[in-house]
Amino acid sequence: MRAKKLGRHELLSWVNNITQSDYSKIENLSDGVAFCQIFDAFYPNAFSLNQLKCSKNYFKINIIS
């Protein structure tokens, strides 16, 4: 079985669909926020997205016990 090659537009469409966002370029995914949103979509309640602190060039997850 061969894996289908995805273009960047198809990948962005998939990410935007899962995260309910509007990323316009692959480069916008480099901060990790989309990864956290996708992880949360597949594993709900693994961590709270409210603990995700975002800014333009920085993100951090603080796990509060």
N, CA, C and O atoms as a MOPAC input file, in Angstrom:
PM7 MOZYME 1SCF
protein

 N      0.84500 1    -1.17800 1     0.00000 1
 C      0.00000 1     0.00000 1     0.00000 1
 C      0.89100 1     1.24100 1     0.00000 1
 O      1.80800 1     1.34800 1     0.81400 1
 N      0.63000 1     2.15700 1    -0.89000 1
 C      1.39500 1     3.40000 1    -0.96200 1
 C      0.61700 1     4.52700 1    -0.30700 1
 O     -0.60200 1     4.62500 1    -0.44700 1
 N      1.32900 1     5.36200 1     0.39900 1
 C      0.70100 1     6.53300 1     1.01800 1
 C      0.49800 1     7.60700 1    -0.04400 1
 O      1.32400 1     7.78300 1    -0.93900 1
 N     -0.59400 1     8.30500 1     0.07100 1
 C     -0.88000 1     9.39200 1    -0.85400 1
 C     -0.05500 1    10.61100 1    -0.45800 1
 O      0.01400 1    10.97300 1     0.71700 1
 N      0.56400 1    11.23500 1    -1.44300 1
 C      1.29200 1    12.46800 1    -1.17900 1
 C      0.30100 1    13.61100 1    -1.07300 1
 O     -0.58000 1    13.76800 1    -1.91900 1
 N      0.45100 1    14.39900 1    -0.03500 1
 C     -0.41500 1    15.56200 1     0.15600 1
 C      0.34000 1    16.82600 1    -0.21400 1
 O      1.52300 1    16.97000 1     0.09200 1
 N     -0.34400 1    17.72300 1    -0.86400 1
 C      0.22100 1    19.03300 1    -1.13400 1
 C      0.01900 1    19.93200 1     0.08100 1
 O     -0.73400 1    19.59900 1     0.99600 1
 N      0.68300 1    21.04400 1     0.07700 1
 C      0.57200 1    21.93400 1     1.23800 1
 C     -0.82700 1    22.50400 1     1.39800 1
 O     -1.25100 1    22.76700 1     2.52300 1
 N     -1.54400 1    22.70000 1     0.32100 1
 C     -2.90900 1    23.22000 1     0.42600 1
 C     -3.84800 1    22.17900 1     1.03300 1
 O     -4.73800 1    22.51400 1     1.81400 1
 N     -3.63900 1    20.91700 1     0.66500 1
 C     -4.45000 1    19.84300 1     1.24600 1
 C     -4.15300 1    19.69300 1     2.73700 1
 O     -5.06200 1    19.49300 1     3.54400 1
 N     -2.87800 1    19.79100 1     3.09200 1
 C     -2.48500 1    19.70300 1     4.49800 1
 C     -3.07800 1    20.85700 1     5.30000 1
 O     -3.62100 1    20.64500 1     6.38500 1
 N     -2.97800 1    22.06500 1     4.77700 1
 C     -3.55700 1    23.22700 1     5.45800 1
 C     -5.06400 1    23.10000 1     5.59700 1
 O     -5.62900 1    23.46900 1     6.62700 1
 N     -5.70900 1    22.58500 1     4.57500 1
 C     -7.14800 1    22.38400 1     4.63400 1
 C     -7.50400 1    21.39900 1     5.74500 1
 O     -8.45600 1    21.62500 1     6.49200 1
 N     -6.74400 1    20.31100 1     5.85900 1
 C     -6.97800 1    19.31200 1     6.90700 1
 C     -6.76600 1    19.92500 1     8.29100 1
 O     -7.59600 1    19.75200 1     9.18400 1
 N     -5.65400 1    20.64200 1     8.46600 1
 C     -5.35700 1    21.26900 1     9.76400 1
 C     -6.44300 1    22.27900 1    10.11200 1
 O     -6.92600 1    22.29500 1    11.24400 1
 N     -6.83300 1    23.11500 1     9.16700 1
 C     -7.87700 1    24.11500 1     9.42200 1
 C     -9.20200 1    23.45800 1     9.77200 1
 O     -9.94600 1    23.97200 1    10.60700 1
 N     -9.50300 1    22.32800 1     9.14400 1
 C    -10.73400 1    21.61100 1     9.43700 1
 C    -10.71100 1    21.03300 1    10.85300 1
 O    -11.68700 1    21.16400 1    11.59100 1
 N     -9.61100 1    20.40000 1    11.23100 1
 C     -9.49200 1    19.79200 1    12.56200 1
 C     -9.47800 1    20.85900 1    13.65500 1
 O    -10.15000 1    20.71600 1    14.67600 1
 N     -8.71500 1    21.92500 1    13.43900 1
 C     -8.53600 1    22.94500 1    14.48100 1
 C     -9.58000 1    24.05200 1    14.42100 1
 O     -9.62700 1    24.90700 1    15.30500 1
 N    -10.40600 1    24.04500 1    13.39900 1
 C    -11.39700 1    25.09200 1    13.18300 1
 C    -10.71900 1    26.46700 1    13.17800 1
 O    -11.18600 1    27.41900 1    13.80300 1
 N     -9.60900 1    26.53000 1    12.45200 1
 C     -8.80300 1    27.75200 1    12.35200 1
 C     -8.72300 1    28.18500 1    10.90400 1
 O     -9.37500 1    27.61600 1    10.02800 1
 N     -7.91600 1    29.19800 1    10.67000 1
 C     -7.73800 1    29.71500 1     9.31400 1
 C     -6.26000 1    29.98500 1     9.05500 1
 O     -5.86900 1    31.11600 1     8.76700 1
 N     -5.43500 1    28.92900 1     9.15900 1
 C     -4.02100 1    29.07600 1     8.83400 1
 C     -3.89300 1    29.27000 1     7.33600 1
 O     -4.53600 1    28.56400 1     6.55900 1
 N     -3.06800 1    30.21900 1     6.92700 1
 C     -2.94300 1    30.51500 1     5.50200 1
 C     -1.64600 1    29.98400 1     4.89900 1
 O     -1.54700 1    29.83200 1     3.68200 1
 N     -0.64500 1    29.70100 1     5.74400 1
 C      0.64000 1    29.20300 1     5.25800 1
 C      1.14500 1    28.10200 1     6.18800 1
 O      0.87100 1    28.12200 1     7.38800 1
 N      1.88000 1    27.14800 1     5.63100 1
 C      2.48500 1    26.07300 1     6.42000 1
 C      3.39000 1    26.66700 1     7.50100 1
 O      3.45700 1    26.13900 1     8.61200 1
 N      4.07000 1    27.73800 1     7.18700 1
 C      4.99400 1    28.36100 1     8.13100 1
 C      4.28700 1    28.81000 1     9.41000 1
 O      4.92100 1    28.90400 1    10.46100 1
 N      2.99900 1    29.08600 1     9.33600 1
 C      2.24000 1    29.50500 1    10.52000 1
 C      2.06000 1    28.37700 1    11.52000 1
 O      1.68200 1    28.62200 1    12.66600 1
 N      2.32400 1    27.14900 1    11.10600 1
 C      2.17100 1    26.00200 1    11.99400 1
 C      3.41200 1    25.76800 1    12.85600 1
 O      3.39400 1    24.90200 1    13.73000 1
 N      4.47400 1    26.51700 1    12.62900 1
 C      5.74400 1    26.24600 1    13.29100 1
 C      5.76100 1    26.55800 1    14.78400 1
 O      6.67800 1    26.12500 1    15.48100 1
 N      4.78100 1    27.29300 1    15.29500 1
 C      4.80400 1    27.63700 1    16.71600 1
 C      4.27800 1    26.52100 1    17.61100 1
 O      4.43200 1    26.59700 1    18.83000 1
 N      3.66100 1    25.48800 1    17.04100 1
 C      3.21100 1    24.35600 1    17.84400 1
 C      1.78300 1    24.44900 1    18.34400 1
 O      1.26100 1    23.47500 1    18.88600 1
 N      1.14400 1    25.57900 1    18.17900 1
 C     -0.22700 1    25.74400 1    18.66700 1
 C     -1.16900 1    24.79900 1    17.92800 1
 O     -2.02700 1    24.17200 1    18.54900 1
 N     -1.01800 1    24.68900 1    16.60900 1
 C     -1.87400 1    23.79000 1    15.83700 1
 C     -1.67200 1    22.34700 1    16.28300 1
 O     -2.63200 1    21.58100 1    16.36700 1
 N     -0.42100 1    21.97300 1    16.57100 1
 C     -0.15900 1    20.62100 1    17.06700 1
 C     -0.93700 1    20.35900 1    18.35000 1
 O     -1.54900 1    19.30200 1    18.50000 1
 N     -0.91900 1    21.30600 1    19.26400 1
 C     -1.65300 1    21.14600 1    20.52400 1
 C     -3.15900 1    21.03700 1    20.26900 1
 O     -3.84400 1    20.26500 1    20.94100 1
 N     -3.67300 1    21.79600 1    19.31400 1
 C     -5.09000 1    21.73600 1    18.99200 1
 C     -5.45300 1    20.38600 1    18.36800 1
 O     -6.50000 1    19.81900 1    18.68000 1
 N     -4.59500 1    19.87500 1    17.49300 1
 C     -4.83800 1    18.56600 1    16.88100 1
 C     -4.75500 1    17.47700 1    17.93900 1
 O     -5.59300 1    16.57600 1    17.96800 1
 N     -3.75500 1    17.55200 1    18.80700 1
 C     -3.61700 1    16.58200 1    19.88800 1
 C     -4.87000 1    16.58500 1    20.75700 1
 O     -5.36200 1    15.52600 1    21.14800 1
 N     -5.37700 1    17.76100 1    21.05300 1
 C     -6.58900 1    17.87800 1    21.86700 1
 C     -7.80800 1    17.30400 1    21.13600 1
 O     -8.70100 1    16.74700 1    21.77400 1
 N     -7.85400 1    17.43200 1    19.81400 1
 C     -8.97900 1    16.88900 1    19.05400 1
 C     -8.99900 1    15.36400 1    19.11600 1
 O    -10.06800 1    14.75600 1    19.17700 1
 N     -7.81600 1    14.74400 1    19.10100 1
 C     -7.73800 1    13.28600 1    19.13900 1
 C     -7.73600 1    12.73000 1    20.55700 1
 O     -8.19900 1    11.61100 1    20.78200 1
 N     -7.22300 1    13.49500 1    21.51400 1
 C     -7.15900 1    13.07500 1    22.91400 1
 C     -7.74900 1    14.17100 1    23.79800 1
 O     -7.01300 1    14.89400 1    24.47000 1
 N     -9.08700 1    14.29300 1    23.79700 1
 C     -9.70900 1    15.35700 1    24.58800 1
 C     -9.39300 1    15.20200 1    26.07300 1
 O     -9.26700 1    14.08900 1    26.58400 1
 N     -9.27200 1    16.31100 1    26.73400 1
 C     -9.02200 1    16.37700 1    28.17600 1
 C     -7.65800 1    15.85400 1    28.59200 1
 O     -7.43200 1    15.63300 1    29.78200 1
 N     -6.73100 1    15.64700 1    27.64700 1
 C     -5.36600 1    15.27600 1    28.01700 1
 C     -4.68900 1    16.46500 1    28.70800 1
 O     -3.88800 1    16.29000 1    29.62700 1
 N     -5.01700 1    17.64700 1    28.26100 1
 C     -4.61100 1    18.88700 1    28.90900 1
 C     -5.61400 1    19.94800 1    28.49900 1
 O     -6.35700 1    19.77700 1    27.53300 1
 N     -5.62800 1    21.02400 1    29.22700 1
 C     -6.57400 1    22.09600 1    28.93600 1
 C     -5.94500 1    23.09400 1    27.97600 1
 O     -4.84000 1    23.58200 1    28.21300 1
 N     -6.64800 1    23.39200 1    26.89900 1
 C     -6.13800 1    24.39500 1    25.97000 1
 C     -6.11100 1    25.77900 1    26.61100 1
 O     -5.44800 1    26.68400 1    26.10400 1
 N     -6.82600 1    25.94600 1    27.72200 1
 C     -6.76200 1    27.21800 1    28.44200 1
 C     -5.38700 1    27.43800 1    29.04200 1
 O     -5.01000 1    28.57400 1    29.33100 1
 N     -4.62900 1    26.35800 1    29.23400 1
 C     -3.28200 1    26.46200 1    29.78400 1
 C     -2.25600 1    26.80700 1    28.72000 1
 O     -1.08100 1    27.00800 1    29.03000 1
 N     -2.68400 1    26.87600 1    27.48100 1
 C     -1.80500 1    27.20000 1    26.37300 1
 C     -1.65800 1    28.71100 1    26.29000 1
 O     -2.62700 1    29.42500 1    26.03200 1
 N     -0.46000 1    29.18400 1    26.50700 1
 C     -0.20100 1    30.62100 1    26.44300 1
 C      0.41400 1    30.93500 1    25.09600 1
 O      1.48700 1    30.43100 1    24.76700 1
 N     -0.25300 1    31.75500 1    24.32400 1
 C      0.16900 1    32.04900 1    22.96200 1
 C      0.54000 1    33.51600 1    22.81100 1
 O     -0.08800 1    34.40400 1    23.38800 1
 N      1.54100 1    33.73100 1    22.04800 1
 C      1.84700 1    35.06900 1    21.56900 1
 C      2.33000 1    34.90000 1    20.13500 1
 O      2.34200 1    33.78300 1    19.61900 1
 N      2.71600 1    35.95500 1    19.50200 1
 C      3.04800 1    35.88800 1    18.08700 1
 C      4.20400 1    34.92400 1    17.80300 1
 O      4.14400 1    34.17100 1    16.83100 1
 N      5.23800 1    34.93200 1    18.61800 1
 C      6.41200 1    34.10500 1    18.34400 1
 C      6.74000 1    33.12200 1    19.46200 1
 O      7.87000 1    32.63700 1    19.52800 1
 N      5.79000 1    32.81400 1    20.34100 1
 C      6.11700 1    31.99900 1    21.50700 1
 C      4.87700 1    31.26500 1    21.99100 1
 O      3.78000 1    31.82200 1    21.99100 1
 N      5.04900 1    30.03500 1    22.39700 1
 C      3.95600 1    29.33800 1    23.06400 1
 C      4.53100 1    28.48600 1    24.18400 1
 O      5.69200 1    28.08100 1    24.14100 1
 N      3.71900 1    28.22500 1    25.16200 1
 C      4.13900 1    27.43500 1    26.30400 1
 C      2.92300 1    26.78100 1    26.92000 1
 O      1.84900 1    27.37700 1    26.98500 1
 N      3.09800 1    25.55200 1    27.37100 1
 C      2.01700 1    24.86500 1    28.06100 1
 C      2.43100 1    24.73500 1    29.51900 1
 O      3.46900 1    24.15200 1    29.82900 1
 N      1.63100 1    25.27100 1    30.38900 1
 C      1.84300 1    25.11400 1    31.82800 1
 C      0.81600 1    24.13900 1    32.34900 1
 O     -0.38600 1    24.39200 1    32.27100 1
 N      1.27600 1    23.04100 1    32.87400 1
 C      0.37000 1    22.06700 1    33.46000 1
 C      0.22800 1    22.39800 1    34.94500 1
 O      1.19000 1    22.32200 1    35.71000 1
 N     -0.97400 1    22.76200 1    35.32800 1
 C     -1.24100 1    23.14800 1    36.69200 1
 C     -1.96200 1    21.97700 1    37.36600 1
 O     -3.03400 1    21.55800 1    36.92900 1
 N     -1.36000 1    21.46500 1    38.42400 1
 C     -1.96300 1    20.32500 1    39.13000 1
 C     -3.04400 1    20.75200 1    40.05700 1
 O     -3.65200 1    19.91500 1    40.72500 1

